[in-house]
Every structure is written in C-alpha cells, then in structure tokens.
C-alpha cells in the first residue's frame, strides 16, 4: 500500500512539473489586455525608435541645435566671461561665431552617430517593462539614458572631436581663446570643449527622444502602429 501511495505522489509531482513548464512557456500578460511583457518591452523600444527617427533627426539639420531653445548648447561657465569680455571690446560677431560653431559640431556629430543610438535601443533590456510603461512621461527615455549614457559617451566623444575639425570649430575657438588671452587683465583659459559639447549633445539627444515619448503617451494620434496602440493603452487606464 505504501509503495502505491509513493508511486501516486511521484506521478502527481511529475504531472505538476510538466504543467508548470507549460505555464512558464506561455507569454506573461498584464492587466487582462492580452499584452505580454515582451510586447511591452518591444513597444517601449518602438517609442524610443520613433523618438530618434522623428525628433533626433531634427538636430542634424543646419542650426538644429543652435535654433532649438530646448537643446541649444550654451557656453560652459568658464567661457561666459570670455563671451562677455569679447562683446565688451566690440568682438560680438566673433563671440556669436564661436557659439554657433560648437552647436554646428554637435549637429554634425549627431548625424554621424545616429546609428549608435539606434543600436543602443535595440540592445537595451528592460528589467521591468511594465513599471517603466506605467511610469512618468519620460520613464523609458530616462531608463535608456541610465543604461547607455556612459557607453554612448565613449563612442560619441571621438565623433564630436572629428566634427570640431570638420566644421572648423577648432580653429574658430583657437582664435577666440588666443584673442581673449591676449587682452590685458584677463586670466588665460583653455577649456576642454570636446568633453563639454559631448555631454551637452547627448543631453540634447535624450531630450528630443523624451519629447516623442511624451507625445506617444499623451496623444492617441502619435501611436502609429498596432503595437504602440495596444501597449500604451495599458497606461491610459
């Protein structure tokens, strides 16, 4: 009798294990909408891709940074005194040229580096896609920034460096710094503009991606695919 009971228990446990395997193989759904966690992650990636395609590309146009007040790169703190001093001595045109040059370098670099951002979005793994989906208006973009900023900086920095030479920003700023340092009663400056512009350009890219994410979250008309409509419907409830 004991042997029979043991055999029955073994068979029951075996059946439960097989049943659990079947359950584990089914897509996990949330909210009763039949949307799996994989769908949510793919929807978030698509939203970020849309941000790159619709918003980041605007930065690659002429004056894409310079005339966009949301992302325009201003001078670092240590160069603002340079800007003011040049304007005070009648060199305002040169100061304007210097500001436009660093924004031009960012525009050129973003154009070259866009595939870097596309690749980063494809590779990103959402630890908790549902939590991000139900987060604030830029939760996916913030997650992307947290996970990719350091790696993207190392790839983006040399692109910025090349762009400085390509658009002539290096010569313009060399001229500006030399003229400023030659003025009486000024302390010499030698800022690392490549690092600064890299940081600011990356902030601008993430900012523009977040704009598109907010559009998708708040406007039904911006959900341009069935996946986006199904996934972001979850956060509307």
N, C-alpha and C positions, 0 to 999 in steps of 0.2 A: 504493500500500500504506500509506504514511504517513497519507494522508487517511482511509483506512478505520480505522486504529488510533485516530486523533484522534476520529473520529465515534463509535466504540465507547466511548471514555473519557468523552466528553460525555454519551452516553446513560446510562452507568453512574452517573456523578455525579448526573445528573438524577433517576435512579431512587432513589439513596441519599437525596437531599434530600427527595423525596416520602415515602420510608419514614420518615425522621426526623420529618417533620411529623405523620405518623400516630402515631408513638410518643409525640411530645410531647403529642398531643391525648388520650392515654389517661390515666386517673387514676393518680397515683403511689400505690403501695401500699407498706406496710411490714410487715415481719415475716412475710410469707406468709399473712396472715389476710384479705387482700382488703379491708383498710380503707385508704382513701385519706387523704392529708394533709388534704384538705378535710373529710373525715369527722371526723378527729381534732380539727381546729380547731372544728368545729361541736359536737363532743362536749364540748370544754372550755368553750365558751360556754354550753352547756346546763347544765353543772355549776355555773357561776357564776350563771346564772339561777335555778337551784334554791336556791342559797345566799341569794339576795335574797328569793325567794318564801317559803322555809321558815324562814330564820334572821333576816334583817334585819327582817322584819315584826314579829318579837317585840320589837324595840327600839321600835316605835311604840306599843306598849301602855302603859298607865299604869304608871309605875315600871319600864318596860322597860330603862332604863339603871340606875336607882337601885338596883334589887334584883338586878341581874345582876352578880355579882362579877367576871366576866370583862371587863366593859366599863364598869363604874361609873366615872363621872368624879369624881375626887378634886380637891381644891383645888390650884391651882398653888402652887409652893414659896413665893412671896412672900405668899400668903394663909393659909398654915398657921399663921403666927404670929398672924394675925387670929383664926382659929378658936380657937386655944388661949387667947388673951387673953380673948375673949368668954366662953368656958366658965369661965375662972378667975374672972371677975367675975359669974358667975351668969346669963349670957345664952346658955346652951347651946341653948335652944329656937330662938333666933334663928339661931344657927350652923347647926343642923340644917336650918332652913328655907332658908337660903342654899345649902347643898349640894344639897338636893332641887330647888331652883329651876333650877340650871344643868343638872341631869340632865333635868328636865322640858322645858327649852328644846331639848335635844338630841333628845328623843323626838319633840317636835312638828316639829322641822326634818327629821328623817329621814322622817317620814310625808309631808311635802310634797315632799321631794327624791328619794324612791324612783325616780320616772321618770328622773331624771338618771343613776342607776346602771344602770338597765335599758338606757338609750340607750348608755351607755359600753360596756357588754358587747357590744351588737350591733355597735358600730363598731370594736371592738378587732381588730387584725390580729396574728396570732401569727407572729412571724418564724420560729420553729422549733417548730411544734406538737408534733412527736414528742419533742423534747428536753424540753419542758415536761411532756408527758404522763408521761415516764419519770423526772421529777424527784421532789422530795420531796413530802410530803403537802399542802403549800400552794403548790406551784410556780405554778399558774395564778392563784391569788389574788395572790401576790407580783408576778407579771407584770402583772396588772391594776392593782395599786397603783402600780407603777413607771410605767406608761404613762398613768395617768389622774389621779393624785393632785393634781398642780398645777392641771389644768383643773377638776377637781371642786371644789377648794378655792375657786376664784374664783366658782363658781356656788353653792356651799354656804354661803359666808360671809354673804351678804345674807339667806339664808333663816334662818340662826341669829340674825342681828340682829333680824329681824322676830319670830322666836319668843321672843326675850328679852322684847319688849314684850307679845306675845300672852299669855304665861303669867305676866306680872308680875315676871319675874326682875330686870328692870332696876330697878324700884322697891325690891324687896327688898334688892338689893345696894347701891343708893344709901343705903338706911337703915343697912345693916351698916357700910359704909365710913365714913359720917358719924359713927356711934356710936363706931367704933374710933378714928377720927382725933381725936375729942373727948376721948378718955381721956388722962390725964397720962402722960408718959414714953413716948409712942409716936411713931414716925415715920410721917408721912402716907403712905398708899398710894393708888394709882389705877391698878389693873391693867387691861389690855385683855382682858376676859373673853370678848369675842366671838371674837377670834382663838384664844384658848386652847380654848374649847369647840368651835370648828370643827375644830381639829386633833384633839382627843380624840374627837369624834363620828365623824370619818372613820376614825380608828383602830378604833373600835368596830365600824363597818360592815364594814371589811375583816376584822376578827377573826371576825365571825359568818359571813361568806362562807367563810372558810377552814375553819370547823368543818364546814360542809356538804361542802366539797370533800374533806376527810379522810374523812367518812362514806362518800362515793361511792367513794373509793379503797380503803377497807379493808373495806366491807361490801357483799356482793353484793345484799342486800335493798334497799339505797339506790339501786341503779341501776334507776330506774323506767321506763326506755324502752329500746327495742331499740338505739338509737344509743349510749346510755351503756354498755349491756352489751357491745356489740361493741368500742367504743373502749377502755374501761378494762380489758377482758380482756387487751389488749396489755401492760399494766404488771404483770399478775399473773404473767407468765412469767419 
